[in-house]
């Protein structure tokens, strides 16, 4: 079976288009990546270079499991649950939001464990 140059070109183009679609499908903006890494490093003190890499690894793991929109929603809910008073109560009293926050914390804990980040001292 002989494959022509045109067929190889078509296959290569299809592979590139598919790879590009996958890569573009779950991009997190740079500023959000930086903010996540900074928050992670603040929560897990340690050598700066080491923690930069470990926290970046954790965000990469989250990005594999979540779309950017899901990440924004879940991380926002997870942070907002700690708001005191009525504003926080609105979020704490919504079972669907609590489930999202729980799933986010589980994914985050799994990502941190996979990237060798010790549990934060709280």
Steps between C-alpha positions, in 0.01 A plus 500: 500500500645828389415820687523824310649821632155657481354230728780548751443876493127452565569265792753740648258792467223301670734404785607861549142625499395239756799575723429872479135453589593295806761753612267797451209323664634530854727800520518688827596868468852579619381737773280229652787252489726750678236577764443129568873435538539800733208387718637146507846620599351717776307201635800265474818680608825352379792563269379742232628316193371164623157632596464694174544174310281294731218757499521534121475121479187509718332755274592297191333199664186705571500628142498140376189424707305827465410745230604856576136602557446213746824593676385862542159396630627233738791700639277805551239294683770331707640836610159666548379232742733647762333842484331567831144617553206498262704530181695186580186331628336533161777293350535260793125427492494401131561122474608519134765759581623303800540196274706708254722630779549148635593365156745789447666437837528128418653572158735753655609256773559229239702741282710612797565141606599406146742793490653417840361805680463442873161588651478868595538592865168654593 
